[in-house]
Amino acid sequence: MIQRLAMFLGSRNGSDPRFADRAYDVGTQLAAREIELVYGGGGAGLMGRVSQGALDGGGRVYGVIPRFMVEREWGRLHQPGVQMHVVETMHERKAMMAERVDAFLTLPGGLGTLEELFEVWTWQTLSLHSKPVGLLNIDGFWDPLVETLDRLADHAFMDRSTVDGLVVAPDLDTALEGLAAQLG
C-alpha cells in the first residue's frame, strides 16, 4: 500500500490547460486516498496545482526545496498545511524525497522533471532502492518518451525488463495499482 508518493512534475502549467486541471485532480485524489504528497515544494505550475489540490482535499503535503529556490520565491514556505523542508542542494532535495516515499510518479514537466525521473529510476536499476517508478501519461503526453525507451531497449542500450518495469498509466487509479503491485 502506498502511503507516501513522490511526484515529479512541471513548475510551469504547460500549453494545455488540461495538464493543470489534471494535476489539481491528482492532488485531490491523493488526499481522498490519504496518500501523502511529497514534492519539490514549488508554488507555481503543475507543482502548485497538485499541492493545492491535495490541500483543498484535506491531504498531507510534504515539500522539499533548495534554499536558492526559496530566495527566488519559488516555494510555498508559509502555506498552511504544507510541511516544508529547506535544503542546500538539489541532490539533498531528491535524496530526502526518495528516502521518505514508497513510490515515484511523474506527471508532465520539463528538464527538471525528466532529470528527477531518470535519477530515481537509475538508482532503482542500480539497486540503490527498490521503490517503483511510474509515469502518469496524461492524454498520451509521455508516449514519445516511452517510444524512445522502447527503442533504447530494442537496440540493447538498456534491458527490456527495465523498460517494462516502468509503470506507465493513463490515470491515477491505474498508476497507483501498478506502483502498489511492485511494492512486493
Residue pairs with C-beta under 8 A, 6 or more apart in sequence:
1 102
1 180
1 183
2 35
2 102
2 103
2 176
2 179
2 180
2 183
3 34
3 35
3 36
3 102
4 35
4 36
4 38
4 62
4 100
4 101
4 102
5 30
5 35
5 36
5 37
5 38
5 101
5 102
5 103
5 104
5 105
5 176
5 179
6 38
6 39
6 97
6 98
6 100
6 101
6 103
6 104
6 105
6 120
7 26
7 37
7 38
7 39
7 50
7 104
7 105
7 106
7 107
8 39
8 40
8 104
8 105
8 106
8 107
8 109
8 112
8 113
8 116
8 117
9 23
9 39
9 45
9 46
9 47
9 50
9 106
9 107
9 108
9 109
9 113
10 19
10 45
10 46
10 47
10 107
10 108
10 109
10 110
10 113
11 40
11 42
11 44
11 45
11 46
11 47
11 74
11 109
11 110
11 112
12 44
12 45
12 46
12 109
12 110
13 19
13 20
13 45
13 46
13 49
14 20
14 45
14 46
14 108
16 139
18 138
18 139
19 46
19 107
19 108
19 138
19 141
20 45
20 46
20 49
21 49
22 107
22 138
23 46
23 49
23 50
23 53
23 107
24 49
24 50
24 52
24 53
25 53
25 172
26 50
26 53
26 107
26 136
26 172
27 37
27 49
27 50
27 51
27 52
27 53
27 54
27 55
27 56
27 57
27 59
28 53
28 54
28 56
28 57
28 59
29 53
29 57
29 172
30 36
30 37
30 53
30 54
30 57
30 59
30 172
31 37
31 53
31 54
31 55
31 56
31 57
31 58
31 59
31 60
32 57
32 59
33 176
34 59
34 60
35 59
35 176
36 59
36 60
36 61
36 62
37 50
37 51
37 54
37 59
37 60
37 61
37 62
38 62
38 63
38 64
38 97
38 100
38 101
39 47
39 50
39 51
39 61
39 62
39 63
39 64
39 97
40 47
40 63
40 64
40 65
40 93
40 97
40 116
41 47
41 63
41 64
41 65
41 69
41 74
41 75
41 76
41 77
41 82
41 84
41 85
41 93
42 48
42 63
42 65
42 69
42 74
42 75
42 76
43 51
43 74
43 75
43 76
43 79
44 74
46 107
46 108
46 109
48 76
50 107
51 61
51 63
51 76
51 79
51 82
54 60
54 61
55 61
55 79
55 80
55 81
55 82
60 83
61 79
61 81
61 82
61 83
62 82
62 83
62 84
62 85
62 100
63 75
63 76
63 82
63 83
63 84
63 85
64 84
64 85
64 87
64 92
64 93
64 96
64 97
65 74
65 75
65 77
65 84
65 85
65 86
65 87
65 93
66 86
66 87
66 88
66 89
66 90
66 92
66 93
67 86
67 87
67 88
69 75
70 77
70 86
75 84
75 86
76 82
76 84
77 84
77 86
85 96
87 93
87 96
94 116
94 119
94 120
98 104
98 120
98 123
98 129
98 131
101 131
102 131
102 179
102 183
103 131
103 132
103 133
103 134
103 179
103 180
103 182
103 183
104 117
104 120
104 121
104 131
104 132
104 133
104 134
105 134
105 135
105 136
105 167
105 175
105 179
106 113
106 116
106 117
106 133
106 134
106 135
106 136
106 142
107 113
107 136
107 138
108 138
108 141
108 142
117 133
117 135
120 129
120 131
120 133
121 133
121 166
123 129
124 130
124 131
124 132
124 133
124 165
125 162
130 184
132 165
132 167
132 178
132 179
132 180
132 182
132 183
133 165
133 166
133 167
134 166
134 167
134 168
134 169
134 175
134 178
134 179
135 142
135 145
135 146
135 166
135 167
135 168
135 169
135 175
136 169
136 170
136 171
136 172
136 175
137 143
137 146
137 168
137 169
137 170
138 170
140 170
142 168
146 168
149 158
149 163
149 166
150 163
152 158
152 163
153 159
153 160
153 162
153 163
165 182
167 175
167 178
167 179
167 182
169 175
169 177
169 178
